[in-house]
Amino acid sequence: MMKFLSAMTGLVGTTLVSSQAFAKELPVPNESWERLWDTVMLDITVIGVIMAIAAVWMLFKFRATSPDQVGTAKKLTTVQSIAFALIPASIFMADDFYLAANGWTVWNDYRRVPDNAMEVKVIGYQWYFEYEYPGGVLVEADMETPVMIPVGQPVVFRMTSEDVIHSFGIPKYRVKEDIMPGRKTYIWVNPVEAQTDGVVQCAEFCGEAHSQMSNPIHAVPQAEYNAWLAKMAAEG
Ligand SMILES: [Cu+2]
């Protein structure tokens, strides 16, 4: 039991140390969410397979061998009874706390905007998003008009709504946050790679054209971003 406890303490300790080391470099929340998801999937698969094997083994081992056979329960000592309840519960709880600790780390990263983040204001309207880029450049996006963000530059979206509740979701970056009239909310992304298949989608039913309240979001090299922003400024 002591060995088990010290192993569990070590596990939690390792998690804390690695999350501290992690905090030194700029987090990439979408990658962390994916890792967390993979870990949850792995854990529940391992637990599920162990439980299934145990269930099948017990079904076979304790099956009735004649139609009128009556089973008898094995008498357990107090220590055996307590161990039978506590050991599996401890293992499950240790895994739950391990996953929760990882989840909190990702959540903290997701909520803590890096100091060097570029700010883009977002205003939700029925049924489109308007973006205000640095320098006051306004971009009215629609399903055919992508907005750009530069690769390697964290971007924070500061958001509000002029009419009803919307939600700003970018599945590519695993982020989503409500946009509400009279309130300011935020999310941030860390586009470490160029991509042209990202989409912003309103994720809160906001009226008739809610499903079309969407626009592409591309992460492009800095030079391409600068050229796009200059073009938007000239058009605006
Ligand atoms: Cu909406």
Residues whose N, C-alpha, C, O or C-beta is under 5 A from the ligand:
A	BS01	CU	I165 H166 S167 C202 E204 C206 H210 M213
